[in-house]
Amino acid sequence: MSRDVQRDVLLKGGRIVDPSQGMDTVGDVLLRGGLVESCGAVVAAPDGADVIDCAGLIVSPGFIDVHVHLREPGREDVETVATGAHAAVAGGFTGLCAMPNTKPVTDNQATVGFVKRRGEDAGYARVYPYGAISVSQKGDTLAEMGEMVAAGAVAFTDDGRPVESAHMMRTALEYARAFNVPVAEHCEDMSLARGGAMNEGVVSARLGLKGIPAEAEEIYVIRDILLARRTGGHIHLCHLSTKGSVELVRWGKERGINVTAEVCSHHISLTEDAVEGYNTNAKMNPPLRTAVDVQALQQGLADGTIDLLVTDHAPHHYDEKEREFADAPNGIVGLETALGVNCTYLLHRGVLSLAQMIDAMSCKPARVFHLPGGSLARGQVGDVTIFDPSRAWTVDASRFKSKGRNTPYGGHALTGQARITLVGGRVVYRATD
């Protein structure tokens, strides 16, 4: 982000909800030099300051999504770092972590540096690259973690595929511990999941599609928790989707093991029924599960077993999703719908309080991944999300800033929307409707 001299910004009269400070009050936030100068107190506008009326809106620390696929380098026809970062701020996200399953794979310091620079040049959300755990994500040779950390990698993962070797995962946890960064795992036992297209159950049987059992995920969840116990490393479990996974993470946390976990907005709002009609926009990995799983995931968020809300934003070219269901790629876009989905299915249904939702979307991501932001305390970066949790809108994918249009929420009525997003004390997005 540019650090040249910039004008003060006064966010006036909003409801400030900042769980990092236990704050829920109506007041002002003053941003100066890209940082938070004051928060909570009513202050007069400094000379020359930009004053933004936030009356009736929520002012929170900027949201951070730690699970995003930007596709650059390699598939710029589908998404670039710039278009993905633009979509992020339109959804209220001030920071994102970019997954390394690019072409070429982000498994070296040069590619990490490239993604980081592309994010800085775009000037939207902050972009924090992941580095791959293994060279080319093949699971054979550990990548140069130290060099990638020096270049800006904030965590490691082979997401898109699991680390099949327990020895490789153990080694990754031991090395990453030296750099105090998490290792994020895509939990999927391929011997059970290979060829599967959706959740294994009644619906898959009726549709004649090969299913993926819950155990394909849960076997890796418990394996990696045990490896974290052995090494003392930090395991972060990506996109949990089953009731059993929630119970296993709860077991690990109760024993003081260094495990954190995330859940996607689609897994707390949709069930396998969304696949009916062979809807390829409801095809993702892990797959949409049952209503029992959705309820368990929501409860896991509410009691703190699951730490973070993420999107697993995964754009695809439109014709790739036009194939037969079994042949269509996994994944959906989510940066521009996540806030609306989370407000609609978690906040307004009483699953989470406003503070809990903001904590899972902002404060905890910053804390778990050691990132700037996640707080409006004095001296913190001036990354702020201003949103209206009561604003009703209908999802129109043609209006997305992302190049991707593959969403299962097209035409859905949601309640809750970002209005203004600031990064480093600058307005980088302002809704126009």
MARVEXBA-318993 format. One record per residue (C-alpha): y, z negated, x negated; residue number from 1. Coordinates in steps of 0.02 Angstrom, whole numbers. Layout:
> y | z | x | tigu
> Y | Z | X | NUM
...
REM end
This chain:
> y | z | x | tigu
> 0 | 0 | 0 | 1
> 175 | 35 | -60 | 2
> 265 | -120 | -122 | 3
> 441 | -48 | -126 | 4
> 583 | -144 | -46 | 5
> 561 | -148 | 141 | 6
> 652 | -221 | 288 | 7
> 606 | -387 | 365 | 8
> 509 | -378 | 527 | 9
> 526 | -513 | 661 | 10
> 389 | -519 | 792 | 11
> 479 | -605 | 933 | 12
> 414 | -712 | 1073 | 13
> 229 | -669 | 1074 | 14
> 82 | -786 | 1102 | 15
> 24 | -819 | 925 | 16
> -163 | -852 | 914 | 17
> -219 | -888 | 737 | 18
> -384 | -983 | 725 | 19
> -363 | -1002 | 536 | 20
> -223 | -1125 | 572 | 21
> -285 | -1188 | 740 | 22
> -128 | -1111 | 814 | 23
> -103 | -1054 | 994 | 24
> 81 | -1055 | 1036 | 25
> 224 | -946 | 1094 | 26
> 342 | -912 | 950 | 27
> 396 | -792 | 814 | 28
> 319 | -718 | 658 | 29
> 433 | -662 | 517 | 30
> 367 | -538 | 390 | 31
> 461 | -516 | 226 | 32
> 415 | -411 | 76 | 33
> 246 | -371 | 153 | 34
> 199 | -553 | 173 | 35
> 208 | -685 | 309 | 36
> 370 | -783 | 285 | 37
> 353 | -896 | 436 | 38
> 239 | -915 | 587 | 39
> 261 | -1012 | 748 | 40
> 439 | -1072 | 742 | 41
> 575 | -982 | 839 | 42
> 690 | -905 | 711 | 43
> 850 | -800 | 715 | 44
> 831 | -621 | 660 | 45
> 887 | -598 | 479 | 46
> 1022 | -467 | 448 | 47
> 948 | -293 | 453 | 48
> 778 | -350 | 516 | 49
> 674 | -246 | 634 | 50
> 644 | -350 | 789 | 51
> 491 | -314 | 895 | 52
> 482 | -392 | 1068 | 53
> 307 | -464 | 1087 | 54
> 334 | -555 | 1252 | 55
> 174 | -553 | 1356 | 56
> 69 | -495 | 1208 | 57
> -53 | -580 | 1089 | 58
> -1 | -587 | 906 | 59
> -151 | -617 | 793 | 60
> -204 | -596 | 613 | 61
> -255 | -415 | 586 | 62
> -433 | -368 | 634 | 63
> -554 | -322 | 494 | 64
> -710 | -218 | 524 | 65
> -837 | -241 | 385 | 66
> -954 | -101 | 446 | 67
> -879 | 74 | 451 | 68
> -945 | 245 | 401 | 69
> -802 | 357 | 344 | 70
> -909 | 507 | 287 | 71
> -794 | 551 | 140 | 72
> -842 | 610 | 12 | 73
> -962 | 741 | 76 | 74
> -938 | 760 | 263 | 75
> -751 | 781 | 283 | 76
> -786 | 894 | 432 | 77
> -845 | 739 | 525 | 78
> -723 | 606 | 464 | 79
> -610 | 577 | 315 | 80
> -549 | 414 | 244 | 81
> -378 | 455 | 318 | 82
> -438 | 495 | 494 | 83
> -552 | 345 | 497 | 84
> -414 | 230 | 435 | 85
> -298 | 305 | 566 | 86
> -427 | 270 | 703 | 87
> -442 | 93 | 637 | 88
> -258 | 50 | 659 | 89
> -259 | 131 | 831 | 90
> -395 | 7 | 876 | 91
> -299 | -139 | 803 | 92
> -393 | -150 | 637 | 93
> -289 | -180 | 482 | 94
> -435 | -173 | 362 | 95
> -609 | -96 | 353 | 96
> -757 | -93 | 235 | 97
> -823 | 82 | 202 | 98
> -1011 | 104 | 191 | 99
> -1081 | 190 | 36 | 100
> -1199 | 317 | 117 | 101
> -1083 | 460 | 76 | 102
> -1124 | 623 | -13 | 103
> -1132 | 585 | -157 | 104
> -1180 | 405 | -128 | 105
> -1048 | 277 | -176 | 106
> -1154 | 202 | -314 | 107
> -1036 | 209 | -464 | 108
> -861 | 156 | -512 | 109
> -789 | 332 | -498 | 110
> -837 | 353 | -315 | 111
> -785 | 175 | -273 | 112
> -616 | 211 | -352 | 113
> -602 | 376 | -259 | 114
> -631 | 296 | -88 | 115
> -509 | 156 | -128 | 116
> -373 | 278 | -183 | 117
> -399 | 388 | -30 | 118
> -372 | 235 | 78 | 119
> -212 | 188 | -13 | 120
> -147 | 367 | 0 | 121
> -181 | 372 | 187 | 122
> -67 | 223 | 218 | 123
> -154 | 158 | 374 | 124
> -284 | 19 | 369 | 125
> -335 | -60 | 204 | 126
> -497 | 21 | 145 | 127
> -621 | -87 | 49 | 128
> -770 | 10 | -21 | 129
> -948 | -52 | -23 | 130
> -1053 | -7 | -173 | 131
> -1234 | 46 | -153 | 132
> -1367 | -78 | -206 | 133
> -1477 | 55 | -285 | 134
> -1440 | 221 | -370 | 135
> -1430 | 357 | -236 | 136
> -1491 | 226 | -112 | 137
> -1668 | 268 | -162 | 138
> -1720 | 88 | -192 | 139
> -1785 | 123 | -367 | 140
> -1648 | 73 | -489 | 141
> -1513 | -58 | -468 | 142
> -1339 | 20 | -470 | 143
> -1205 | -40 | -591 | 144
> -1137 | -182 | -487 | 145
> -1017 | -253 | -615 | 146
> -930 | -87 | -643 | 147
> -912 | -58 | -456 | 148
> -839 | -232 | -428 | 149
> -712 | -194 | -565 | 150
> -668 | -31 | -475 | 151
> -641 | -119 | -307 | 152
> -810 | -139 | -221 | 153
> -809 | -293 | -110 | 154
> -995 | -300 | -66 | 155
> -1158 | -206 | -88 | 156
> -1277 | -122 | 33 | 157
> -1395 | 25 | 53 | 158
> -1350 | 31 | 238 | 159
> -1422 | 178 | 330 | 160
> -1588 | 126 | 258 | 161
> -1668 | -40 | 209 | 162
> -1704 | -104 | 34 | 163
> -1892 | -90 | 50 | 164
> -1936 | -179 | -112 | 165
> -1923 | -367 | -97 | 166
> -1909 | -374 | -287 | 167
> -1759 | -255 | -282 | 168
> -1674 | -362 | -149 | 169
> -1707 | -520 | -248 | 170
> -1630 | -441 | -403 | 171
> -1479 | -379 | -303 | 172
> -1448 | -553 | -233 | 173
> -1459 | -629 | -407 | 174
> -1336 | -503 | -483 | 175
> -1214 | -507 | -336 | 176
> -1209 | -696 | -346 | 177
> -1131 | -681 | -518 | 178
> -987 | -583 | -441 | 179
> -973 | -693 | -285 | 180
> -994 | -547 | -165 | 181
> -1117 | -528 | -20 | 182
> -1266 | -413 | -11 | 183
> -1277 | -332 | 160 | 184
> -1445 | -276 | 227 | 185
> -1495 | -144 | 353 | 186
> -1649 | -232 | 421 | 187
> -1782 | -105 | 466 | 188
> -1965 | -100 | 422 | 189
> -1994 | 87 | 409 | 190
> -2182 | 72 | 430 | 191
> -2145 | 13 | 608 | 192
> -1985 | 108 | 644 | 193
> -2017 | 280 | 570 | 194
> -2004 | 416 | 702 | 195
> -1936 | 296 | 832 | 196
> -1790 | 352 | 940 | 197
> -1751 | 200 | 1049 | 198
> -1806 | 24 | 1090 | 199
> -1993 | 6 | 1118 | 200
> -2022 | -47 | 1297 | 201
> -2034 | 8 | 1478 | 202
> -1890 | 132 | 1466 | 203
> -1957 | 218 | 1310 | 204
> -2127 | 233 | 1393 | 205
> -2051 | 310 | 1550 | 206
> -1945 | 433 | 1449 | 207
> -2090 | 478 | 1334 | 208
> -1993 | 430 | 1178 | 209
> -2066 | 340 | 1027 | 210
> -1999 | 164 | 1023 | 211
> -1942 | 46 | 885 | 212
> -2009 | -131 | 910 | 213
> -1900 | -284 | 884 | 214
> -2015 | -340 | 745 | 215
> -1959 | -192 | 638 | 216
> -1792 | -283 | 621 | 217
> -1851 | -462 | 623 | 218
> -1976 | -444 | 479 | 219
> -1833 | -398 | 362 | 220
> -1718 | -531 | 433 | 221
> -1836 | -672 | 387 | 222
> -1885 | -591 | 220 | 223
> -1704 | -581 | 165 | 224
> -1663 | -756 | 225 | 225
> -1806 | -821 | 119 | 226
> -1747 | -721 | -31 | 227
> -1572 | -793 | -10 | 228
> -1651 | -966 | -10 | 229
> -1744 | -924 | -170 | 230
> -1595 | -849 | -263 | 231
> -1447 | -943 | -191 | 232
> -1367 | -774 | -160 | 233
> -1268 | -727 | -6 | 234
> -1363 | -615 | 115 | 235
> -1262 | -533 | 255 | 236
> -1370 | -460 | 393 | 237
> -1300 | -303 | 473 | 238
> -1298 | -254 | 657 | 239
> -1420 | -380 | 731 | 240
> -1496 | -319 | 892 | 241
> -1637 | -436 | 947 | 242
> -1658 | -610 | 1016 | 243
> -1784 | -647 | 879 | 244
> -1658 | -603 | 743 | 245
> -1533 | -725 | 815 | 246
> -1664 | -863 | 814 | 247
> -1709 | -825 | 633 | 248
> -1529 | -829 | 574 | 249
> -1505 | -993 | 667 | 250
> -1659 | -1060 | 575 | 251
> -1585 | -1008 | 409 | 252
> -1415 | -1084 | 440 | 253
> -1490 | -1248 | 497 | 254
> -1569 | -1260 | 325 | 255
> -1408 | -1224 | 231 | 256
> -1461 | -1051 | 171 | 257
> -1316 | -935 | 125 | 258
> -1340 | -812 | 268 | 259
> -1208 | -729 | 377 | 260
> -1232 | -601 | 514 | 261
> -1140 | -472 | 618 | 262
> -1163 | -390 | 787 | 263
> -1093 | -226 | 852 | 264
> -987 | -213 | 1008 | 265
> -1115 | -93 | 1085 | 266
> -1258 | -216 | 1061 | 267
> -1168 | -352 | 1160 | 268
> -1117 | -235 | 1301 | 269
> -1253 | -104 | 1331 | 270
> -1441 | -106 | 1358 | 271
> -1578 | 22 | 1332 | 272
> -1543 | 81 | 1509 | 273
> -1395 | 179 | 1438 | 274
> -1521 | 300 | 1362 | 275
> -1575 | 357 | 1537 | 276
> -1546 | 543 | 1556 | 277
> -1578 | 563 | 1370 | 278
> -1399 | 519 | 1330 | 279
> -1383 | 551 | 1143 | 280
> -1219 | 454 | 1139 | 281
> -1324 | 300 | 1173 | 282
> -1435 | 334 | 1023 | 283
> -1404 | 220 | 875 | 284
> -1499 | 122 | 744 | 285
> -1543 | -15 | 778 | 286
> -1566 | 44 | 956 | 287
> -1494 | -31 | 1113 | 288
> -1613 | -168 | 1169 | 289
> -1646 | -266 | 1329 | 290
> -1536 | -376 | 1437 | 291
> -1623 | -529 | 1364 | 292
> -1574 | -473 | 1189 | 293
> -1394 | -442 | 1243 | 294
> -1383 | -616 | 1316 | 295
> -1454 | -693 | 1157 | 296
> -1330 | -597 | 1047 | 297
> -1185 | -655 | 1154 | 298
> -1247 | -835 | 1144 | 299
> -1266 | -816 | 956 | 300
> -1084 | -767 | 943 | 301
> -1029 | -909 | 1054 | 302
> -1121 | -1044 | 955 | 303
> -1075 | -973 | 785 | 304
> -1248 | -913 | 734 | 305
> -1177 | -737 | 723 | 306
> -1018 | -735 | 621 | 307
> -937 | -565 | 643 | 308
> -902 | -430 | 772 | 309
> -909 | -254 | 698 | 310
> -916 | -74 | 756 | 311
> -1040 | 20 | 644 | 312
> -918 | 165 | 673 | 313
> -1024 | 320 | 638 | 314
> -944 | 487 | 684 | 315
> -1047 | 645 | 702 | 316
> -1001 | 825 | 733 | 317
> -1013 | 862 | 919 | 318
> -1152 | 991 | 904 | 319
> -1261 | 868 | 807 | 320
> -1267 | 758 | 963 | 321
> -1308 | 909 | 1073 | 322
> -1487 | 916 | 1009 | 323
> -1644 | 851 | 1093 | 324
> -1637 | 661 | 1100 | 325
> -1773 | 632 | 971 | 326
> -1687 | 750 | 848 | 327
> -1508 | 692 | 873 | 328
> -1432 | 581 | 737 | 329
> -1405 | 396 | 763 | 330
> -1233 | 320 | 782 | 331
> -1075 | 313 | 885 | 332
> -890 | 293 | 851 | 333
> -816 | 124 | 890 | 334
> -652 | 85 | 803 | 335
> -545 | 135 | 952 | 336
> -651 | 55 | 1088 | 337
> -708 | -108 | 1006 | 338
> -562 | -216 | 1061 | 339
> -575 | -155 | 1241 | 340
> -763 | -181 | 1242 | 341
> -750 | -354 | 1166 | 342
> -614 | -408 | 1287 | 343
> -707 | -336 | 1436 | 344
> -882 | -402 | 1398 | 345
> -846 | -561 | 1299 | 346
> -672 | -626 | 1337 | 347
> -651 | -588 | 1521 | 348
> -830 | -639 | 1563 | 349
> -805 | -808 | 1481 | 350
> -929 | -784 | 1339 | 351
> -796 | -811 | 1205 | 352
> -624 | -889 | 1209 | 353
> -478 | -788 | 1144 | 354
> -479 | -890 | 984 | 355
> -666 | -863 | 959 | 356
> -649 | -675 | 981 | 357
> -504 | -664 | 858 | 358
> -599 | -775 | 736 | 359
> -749 | -657 | 740 | 360
> -640 | -501 | 720 | 361
> -514 | -564 | 593 | 362
> -526 | -736 | 512 | 363
> -713 | -740 | 478 | 364
> -725 | -562 | 409 | 365
> -588 | -604 | 284 | 366
> -672 | -767 | 237 | 367
> -851 | -702 | 226 | 368
> -804 | -548 | 123 | 369
> -665 | -633 | 22 | 370
> -533 | -510 | 83 | 371
> -345 | -529 | 103 | 372
> -284 | -570 | 278 | 373
> -370 | -658 | 421 | 374
> -224 | -780 | 433 | 375
> -40 | -784 | 476 | 376
> -5 | -933 | 365 | 377
> 149 | -921 | 255 | 378
> 117 | -815 | 101 | 379
> -28 | -717 | 176 | 380
> -20 | -527 | 184 | 381
> 80 | -462 | 331 | 382
> -68 | -386 | 423 | 383
> -48 | -415 | 609 | 384
> -128 | -352 | 769 | 385
> -24 | -358 | 928 | 386
> -126 | -326 | 1083 | 387
> -132 | -344 | 1271 | 388
> -298 | -420 | 1326 | 389
> -260 | -380 | 1509 | 390
> -213 | -198 | 1492 | 391
> -333 | -87 | 1591 | 392
> -371 | 86 | 1524 | 393
> -503 | 221 | 1536 | 394
> -588 | 287 | 1379 | 395
> -542 | 468 | 1344 | 396
> -627 | 523 | 1184 | 397
> -515 | 676 | 1169 | 398
> -372 | 558 | 1126 | 399
> -461 | 473 | 981 | 400
> -380 | 477 | 809 | 401
> -555 | 486 | 738 | 402
> -632 | 658 | 720 | 403
> -786 | 588 | 807 | 404
> -803 | 598 | 996 | 405
> -980 | 525 | 1009 | 406
> -955 | 372 | 1117 | 407
> -1060 | 301 | 1259 | 408
> -901 | 231 | 1338 | 409
> -821 | 396 | 1385 | 410
> -745 | 376 | 1559 | 411
> -778 | 188 | 1559 | 412
> -643 | 70 | 1621 | 413
> -603 | -63 | 1490 | 414
> -477 | -205 | 1488 | 415
> -389 | -247 | 1326 | 416
> -298 | -132 | 1206 | 417
> -202 | -136 | 1041 | 418
> -16 | -103 | 1059 | 419
> 56 | -121 | 883 | 420
> -30 | -136 | 714 | 421
> 57 | -190 | 555 | 422
> -13 | -180 | 379 | 423
> 82 | -258 | 235 | 424
> 228 | -293 | 350 | 425
> 245 | -111 | 405 | 426
> 211 | -38 | 576 | 427
> 69 | 86 | 552 | 428
> 26 | 110 | 735 | 429
> 121 | 91 | 898 | 430
> 46 | 138 | 1066 | 431
> 152 | 263 | 1161 | 432
> 86 | 242 | 1338 | 433
REM end
